Amino acid sequence: MIFQSSSLTFGQAKKLIAEAAGKQQTPEFLDRAGRAIQNAIRRWNQQNWKWTVQQTTFAVTAGTSQYLVPPEFRDVYTLRLEGATLDRTLVQRPRRDFDRRTWRQINAFTVAYDILWVMPQGKLELLPTPNAACTANLRYYARMSLPSNAVLVISDVANWAAATDLYNTGTGTTATLFNLTVPSTAGLHVGNEWKCSNAFQAVDGITPFSLPLVGSINAIVDSTTVRVTVDAQSRVLIGAASGAIGGTLVVGGDDAFMDIPDTYLDAIMDLATAKFLRAIGSSPERVNAYQFTADQELANAMGAENDPEDMDYGFEPPTAQPNYPIFPGQTII
């Protein structure tokens, strides 16, 4: 099944919930509707969904066992090591089990991984520690981005500072990630898109950029520091200007599309409406009507996830693996 992205914006969604509750579209009720939508998406983000699976690669270094996961990471779908002595898919193994069963822990042929929930981003730990360099191919369940609407003045004009982590290949003004100091990171979420139209070029400190700088939020570092990623065009502009100074960060907004597949849009909106009605003290009958529908739709979505994919019926022998899968009813010679 192919899922289509929703064409509903955050602003439209808030108005629909306020209308369903029979409330006027005042700023107060629209803000409450927005928080209800965020809470509904958080509930759905507690599950692994196949339609959120994304892919990335990162370099594995001999002697290094821990690696950062992508910012929107929720769980591993598959993890393969490639380009080493033997390409292979790793299995998940809890670190506690590995420690109990492996007395002599040295750098060796990696066969497993564990997930370390280290805040704020999390890490993958390869077991045992790799003894050779290779490339990791990670497919992972991602979280849906929570919608946001914020306007933040970058308070430290010198703080378009290049940040580095596993997924940042640039340095200095060619970096893909930057740390920005803002009044508060409250209400911001990983994956939110942002735009900055009034930053100045660092070469003179007074010339604005010819085009807006755009990107998405990579991580919430602390209460006043946000890490942002910039797109390719913005990276070229920043590099040519020897950096960026100041500006106002417009994050998300009512015209931003919801990060929800169209197939499940009604389910999440019904749940958000139930949460909104409960928050404003609506009658239990109205709340329960939307809650019942939302629960049924979530159960149906979870049931669809449990339907095995066609290839899930295939398997490979544990040794002498052929270059093709073996299917039920096929004779193994």
Secondary structure, DSSP 8 states (H G I E B T S, - for coil): ----B---BHHHHHHHHHHHTT----HHHHHHHHHHHHHHHHHHTTS--GGG-EEEEEEE-TT--EEE--TTEEEEEEEEEESSSS-EE-EE--HHHHHHH-SS--SB---EEEEE--TTT-EEEEES-BSS-EEEEEEEEE------EEEEE-S-TT--EE---TT----GGG-SEEEEE-S--TT--TT-EEEESS-EETTTSS-B-SS-EEEEEEEEEETTEEEEEE-HHHHHHHHHTTSEE--EEEEE-TTSB-SSBGGGHHHHHHHHHHHHHHHTT--HHHHHHHHHHHHHHHHHHHHHHHS--GGGG-B--SSS--SS-B-TT----
